[in-house]
Amino acid sequence: MDTITVDTPQGQVRGRADAGITSFRGVPYAEAPFGPRRFQAPSQPPTWDGVRDALELGATVPKVGYRPPTSEILSEPVVAGEDCLNVNVFTPDVGGSAPVFVWIHGGAFVNGSNAIPTYDGSAFARDGVVAVVINYRLGVDGFALIDGAPANRGMLDQVAALEWVRDHIASYGGDPARVTIAGESAGAMSVGTLMSMPSADGLFQRAILQSGAGHHVITAETAAKVSAALASTLGVDASVDGLGSVPVDALVDAQRELSDRITAEAPTGAWGELALNVMAFEPYIDGDVVPALPFSRIGDGASAQVDVLIGTTSEEHAFFIVPAGLVPHITEDYVKMVLAGYRADPSALDRYREQLPDASAGELMIAVMTDWFFRIPATRLIEARSGNAFVYEFTWRSSLFDGALGACHALEIPFVFDMLHKPEAARITGPNPPQQVADEMHRAWVDFVRDGSPGWNRYGADRAVMMFGDEPGVVLDPRPATRAVWDGVR
């Protein structure tokens, strides 16, 4: 094994060199958020004497983990340890000054880490980009409203990681003046939130949002209700001392049980906005860290100077209902109930039927839920920027579940990272995914990070959307009729 040691503001760091790429894994950007630092804002980056090895993955944060069947599709490694606020860096040249790609993982704000194999940034480094993959606190530790604790600690972690990039990435061969933040799902929702946050202003110049935008935050009132319920089940106060007295594993278990309870009770109206959102632990509007609904702040001019690439997969919600075997049991009456729950006219189902004449009721529900949860929020963020964004759609369909998984949520990630050769990729793509699609998509991302353009026109009056799949190319104004369903609704 070849190693390279670099001098950084924190101290010397030893990384692994292989085939022209140097990686540094598990570099802490803040001290361990436990003991007296539990539920506190992230610290300044730690320093050390001598050489620190960054040869192996760092610790992952406390998280609930996935259950079957999701656990069979998504990899969710656990690395023990407390120094979980760390980054992995992949660089083409420690002596260079390359543009920087910062990846914020998804996982519904309760799962995910930079240890996931398909988040390997080697292909970005191979193509002249420094890739930084971050961890941030999740669930209760990151997002619960806790008396005596700063709000939205998971978002503060992300800001701290970006400040680390600003102050340290030059030591690894990156240019701190050319930073692109990117993420998928909760990671993309984080990107949309960061675009609206005063504390993140100036820390990045470009943003990529994959299957997430600027709608997914909750009110402080809802966050307080969730925290109160959690504390009540544990017999403690919803405070730093109260929740801090609960062992980490027990708190994670209680978080999982409360999330299950909210999911079961949400349709009754008992949990207000969570009936639609179903993510109990996520950023909340606190008036300071997260001042307001992110896409509204963006509409008022926040991050107006930031270049944006944003999009979705074609059938996002297939991920959430196909593996569970729900599709054959869904009726059109049920889909109409879903539309009504989303405050849309149930007769709008006719427009979806016209768009998808051969679809089953379950497939129509996938289309409706994909629009409400992912595609329309992306459209609204684009509109908030007066169309100033590049827009894509991932259309290639997984072969799993006899093809029913389709172009589902999270499917595009190994294509973006050009990691189709990783065994974990096949868990969602199925066998023999097309390398050509990865070549095209990864190249577009690299071009955007480097030059600010992925290779097609911005979304304007013609609503140009680049399709990545078996038939790549730009489509103008896809699905106008079903998009109109949500005017004034979502």
Sequence and secondary structure as in RCSB ss.txt:
>XXXX:A:sequence
MDTITVDTPQGQVRGRADAGITSFRGVPYAEAPFGPRRFQAPSQPPTWDGVRDALELGATVPKVGYRPPTSEILS
EPVVAGEDCLNVNVFTPDVGGSAPVFVWIHGGAFVNGSNAIPTYDGSAFARDGVVAVVINYRLGVDGFALIDGAP
ANRGMLDQVAALEWVRDHIASYGGDPARVTIAGESAGAMSVGTLMSMPSADGLFQRAILQSGAGHHVITAETAAK
VSAALASTLGVDASVDGLGSVPVDALVDAQRELSDRITAEAPTGAWGELALNVMAFEPYIDGDVVPALPFSRIGD
GASAQVDVLIGTTSEEHAFFIVPAGLVPHITEDYVKMVLAGYRADPSALDRYREQLPDASAGELMIAVMTDWFFR
IPATRLIEARSGNAFVYEFTWRSSLFDGALGACHALEIPFVFDMLHKPEAARITGPNPPQQVADEMHRAWVDFVR
DGSPGWNRYGADRAVMMFGDEPGVVLDPRPATRAVWDGVR
>XXXX:A:secstr
 EEEEEEETTEEEEEEEETTEEEEEEEESS  S GGGTTS        SSEEE  S           TTHHHHS 
     SS  SEEEEEES TTS EEEEEEE  STTTS  TT GGG  HHHHHTT EEEEE    HHHHH   BTS 
S HHHHHHHHHHHHHHHHGGGGTEEEEEEEEEEETHHHHHHHHHHH GGGTTS SEEEEES  S   EEHHHHHH
HHHHHHHHHTS SBHHHHHTS HHHHHHHHHHHHHHHHHHGGGTTTTTHHHH  SSS EE SSSS S HHHHHHT
TTTTTSEEEEEEETTTTHHHHTTTT GGG  HHHHHHHHHHTTS GGGHHHHHHHSTT  HHHHHHHHHHIIIII
HHHHHHHHHTTT SEEEEE   B TGGGTTBS TTTTHHHHTT TTSGGGHHHH SS  HHHHHHHHHHHHHHHH
HS  SS    TT EEEEESSS EEEES  HHHHHTTTTT 
